[in-house]
């Protein structure tokens, strides 16, 4: 059995450079509302960024750069995550390859990102915390237009970022840290969410604090709690 050596806590923020659309449910969409809505916290109606969206995009970008995309059978998805632990993406993001009993939990945890920008900053938007962007599809033959409305969190909005990197005694700590940093930089130069090729989802990531929490940290915290 491998032993947990430390947890590296990365804290910071995500700033939207362009509008962000990460889709939510349209089940409660009202008449005249957007055709595609963003995901929101049902407790306060604020948009948020799911940690799964960030982590999934980070992993896919590393695998695209390394050329380690795997052939999998996941419904309509034919080219999925690398499952072999011979790849750095699987060693960082985890592998669930039951074919060869080649399984390892993810070393990286990415929390859901709550909105930091205060509500009053959205006073000029046409929807609570968001904007409605109209896009038009043009028929190439008849020139008929088909408009649609996409809900986006507007540029300059900020979200809290929190990641946890678990380091075990069997891990190459330097490799995992460097791959995490590389994935963050790749994401900044790509996009998050949908419609990235049309200008959506450019973000800036600022890591403001890095804390190494060893076994001693948790033992001392347990003593203080009693």
C-alpha positions in Angstrom: 0.0 0.0 0.0 1.2 3.5 -0.8 1.3 6.2 1.9 0.0 9.7 1.6 3.0 12.0 2.1 1.4 15.4 1.7 -1.4 17.6 0.3 -0.5 20.6 -1.8 -3.2 23.2 -1.6 -3.4 25.7 -4.5 -5.7 28.7 -4.0 -6.4 31.6 -6.3 -8.9 32.9 -8.8 -10.1 32.6 -12.3 -10.8 35.8 -14.2 -12.9 35.7 -17.4 -11.3 37.4 -20.3 -14.3 36.7 -22.6 -17.8 35.6 -21.8 -18.1 32.0 -20.4 -20.8 29.5 -21.2 -21.0 26.2 -19.3 -24.4 24.8 -20.0 -27.0 24.1 -17.3 -30.5 22.7 -17.5 -33.0 24.3 -19.7 -36.0 22.7 -17.9 -37.0 25.9 -16.2 -36.4 28.2 -19.2 -39.1 30.8 -19.6 -40.7 32.1 -22.8 -38.4 34.6 -24.4 -35.4 33.5 -22.4 -32.1 32.2 -23.7 -32.0 29.0 -25.8 -29.0 27.7 -23.9 -28.6 28.6 -20.2 -25.6 28.5 -17.9 -25.2 26.2 -14.8 -26.2 27.9 -11.6 -26.2 27.2 -7.9 -29.8 26.5 -7.0 -29.4 27.9 -3.5 -28.5 31.4 -4.6 -29.0 31.4 -8.4 -25.3 32.4 -8.9 -23.4 30.9 -11.8 -20.4 28.8 -10.9 -17.7 26.8 -12.7 -17.9 23.0 -12.1 -14.5 21.6 -11.0 -15.2 18.7 -13.5 -15.2 21.2 -16.4 -11.8 22.6 -15.4 -10.2 19.2 -14.6 -11.6 17.5 -17.7 -10.3 20.3 -20.0 -6.9 20.3 -18.3 -6.6 16.5 -18.8 -7.6 16.6 -22.4 -5.2 19.4 -23.3 -2.3 17.5 -21.7 -3.2 14.4 -23.6 -3.6 16.3 -26.9 -0.1 17.8 -26.4 1.5 14.5 -25.4 -0.4 12.5 -28.1 -1.7 10.0 -25.6 -5.4 10.1 -26.5 -6.9 6.6 -26.0 -9.5 4.7 -28.0 -12.4 3.9 -25.7 -16.0 2.9 -26.0 -18.0 5.4 -24.0 -21.2 5.8 -26.0 -20.6 8.4 -28.7 -17.2 9.2 -27.4 -14.6 7.2 -29.3 -11.4 9.1 -28.3 -11.2 9.4 -24.6 -8.8 9.8 -21.7 -5.5 7.9 -21.6 -5.9 5.0 -19.1 -2.4 3.6 -19.1 -0.2 4.6 -16.1 2.7 4.8 -18.5 1.3 8.3 -19.4 1.7 11.3 -17.1 -1.9 12.3 -17.6 -3.1 9.0 -16.1 -0.7 9.3 -13.2 -1.9 12.8 -12.4 -5.6 12.6 -13.3 -6.2 8.9 -12.5 -6.9 5.7 -14.4 -9.8 3.3 -14.1 -8.6 0.8 -16.6 -10.2 -2.5 -15.5 -8.9 -4.3 -18.5 -5.4 -4.7 -17.1 -6.2 -3.9 -13.4 -4.3 -0.7 -14.2 -6.2 1.5 -11.7 -5.1 4.6 -9.8 -7.2 7.3 -8.1 -6.7 10.8 -9.3 -4.0 12.8 -7.6 -5.7 16.1 -8.4 -8.9 17.4 -6.9 -10.5 20.5 -8.4 -13.2 22.1 -6.4 -16.3 23.8 -7.9 -15.5 27.5 -8.3 -17.9 30.0 -6.7 -18.5 33.5 -8.0 -16.5 36.2 -6.3 -17.7 39.2 -8.2 -20.4 41.0 -6.2 -24.0 41.1 -7.4 -24.0 44.9 -7.9 -21.3 44.6 -10.6 -23.9 42.9 -12.8 -26.4 45.9 -12.7 -26.1 46.4 -16.5 -26.6 42.8 -17.5 -30.0 41.7 -18.9 -30.1 38.6 -16.8 -29.2 37.9 -13.1 -25.3 37.7 -13.1 -25.3 37.0 -16.8 -25.7 38.4 -20.3 -27.8 37.1 -23.2 -25.7 36.9 -26.4 -27.6 36.7 -29.7 -26.1 34.6 -32.4 -27.5 34.1 -35.9 -27.2 31.1 -38.3 -27.5 32.2 -41.9 -28.9 29.9 -44.6 -26.2 29.9 -47.3 -28.7 29.6 -50.2 -31.8 31.6 -49.1 -30.0 34.0 -46.7 -32.7 33.2 -44.1 -31.6 34.0 -40.6 -32.2 31.8 -37.5 -31.3 33.7 -34.3 -30.6 32.0 -31.0 -29.7 33.4 -27.6 -26.8 32.0 -25.6 -26.5 32.9 -21.9 -22.9 33.8 -20.8 -21.2 35.0 -17.6 -19.7 38.3 -18.8 -16.0 39.1 -19.2 -14.2 40.4 -16.0 -16.2 38.2 -13.7 -14.0 36.4 -11.1 -14.4 32.9 -9.5 -12.6 31.3 -6.6 -10.2 28.5 -7.5 -9.1 25.8 -5.2 -7.2 22.6 -6.1 -5.6 19.9 -4.0 -2.7 17.8 -5.2 -2.3 14.6 -3.3 1.3 13.2 -3.2 2.0 9.6 -2.3 5.3 8.1 -1.4 5.3 6.2 -4.8 4.8 9.4 -6.8 7.2 11.6 -8.6 6.2 14.9 -6.9 8.2 17.1 -9.3 6.5 15.5 -12.3 3.0 15.9 -10.9 3.6 19.5 -10.0 5.1 20.4 -13.4 2.2 18.6 -15.2 -0.4 20.5 -13.1 1.3 23.8 -14.0 1.6 22.8 -17.6 -2.2 22.0 -17.7 -3.0 25.4 -16.2 -0.9 27.2 -18.8 -2.4 25.2 -21.7 -5.9 26.0 -20.4 -5.2 29.7 -20.3 -4.1 29.6 -24.0 -7.2 27.5 -25.0 -10.7 28.0 -23.7 -13.1 26.7 -21.0 -16.8 25.7 -21.6 -18.5 25.8 -25.0 -18.1 27.8 -28.2 -14.4 28.5 -27.7 -13.7 28.8 -31.4 -16.3 31.6 -31.5 -14.5 33.6 -28.8 -16.1 32.2 -25.6 -14.3 30.9 -22.5 -10.9 32.7 -22.5 -9.7 32.8 -18.9 -6.8 33.9 -16.8 -5.7 31.8 -13.8 -3.9 33.4 -10.8 -2.5 31.0 -8.2 -2.2 33.3 -5.2 -1.2 30.8 -2.5 0.5 27.3 -2.4 0.5 25.4 0.9 2.3 22.1 1.6 0.4 20.2 4.3 2.4 17.2 5.5 1.4 14.4 8.0 2.7 16.6 10.8 0.3 19.4 9.8 -2.7 17.1 10.3 -1.4 15.5 13.5 -0.9 19.0 15.0 -4.3 20.1 13.9 -5.9 17.0 15.5 -4.1 17.8 18.8 -5.4 21.5 18.7 -8.9 20.4 18.0 -9.2 18.3 21.2 
